[in-house]
Amino acid sequence: VLMGSRKSGLKVQVHLWRREAFTGRVLWLVLQRRRRKGDLWQPVTGNVEIGEELDAGARREVLEETGLTLAPEGLQEAGAFEFENAKGQR
């Protein structure tokens, strides 16, 4: 049975960081994608499902990709962006 896509067309990108207690240095979490996905390093990124709020999608992606649960105050919206693929499509 083929299921329809649950993707809304929206994506989220979550930049996770923590400050070291003794040095105050900020450490960023980045994930390395599989070779078939470009073998690149990026923050937690994923698709928002149909009917899902952006913050819920961000929290779900963080949990799925890292096993971490974000505190309610731990998620802040930084902005929105769009990009085009090689064919000039958004």
N, C-alpha and C positions, 0 to 999 in steps of 0.2 A: 504494500500500500504506500503510495507516495503522499507525503504530507505537504501542505502548502507552507510557504515561508512564514516564519513568525517575526521576521525582521521588519522594522518600521521604516527603514531607510535612514534613521538617525544613528549616530555613533557617539560613544563617550570615550574620553581619554582621561585617566586619573593619574596624577603625579603624586606618588607617595614619598614622604620624607620623614626623617626623625632627626632630632638634635642629640648628639652625644652628650652625656651628662658632664663629663670632666673637661672636655676640650671645647664644647659648644659648637663643634663642627657639624654641618648639616650633611646627612647621608641620603642619597636618592636611590630609590628602588627602580631598576630598569630590568626588563625581561628580554632575553634573546629569542627571537622567533626562529622557527624551523627553517632549514635551508630552502624548502619549497615556498616559504613565505618571505624570502628575501634575506634570511639570516641576519636581519638587522636588530638593533637594540631599540626598545621603545618603552614608554610607560604602559600601564595597564590600559588596554584599548578593547572595545567591543561594540557589538550592535545592541541597540535598544529594541526590545520586543514590542510588538503591537500592543497598545494600551498601557504600556509601562511608562511611568514618569522617569525623567532623566536621572534624578538622584537615585531612584530605585535601581535603574539599569547600571549606574556607576557602582553602587554597593554590591549588586549581584556579580558584576564582572570582577571586582576586587576579590570577593569571596571565591569565585570559581578559579581565578588565575593564581591566587596567593594563599588562600585559606584564611585570610585575615578578615575580621569583622570590624567595620568602621564605627566609631562612637558617633552618636547623633550629631554632635557638634564638629565632627571630624571631616565633614565634607563641605567645601565652599566652592561656589561657582566662580570661575575665573573669567569666563567669556565663551564666546561661540566663534567658530570659524568654518569656512567652507574651502574645499580644494577641488581641483579638476584633475581627472586622470589624463593619461597620455593622449586620449582622443578629444580632450577639451570638454568632457562631460563632468557635471557636478555630481 
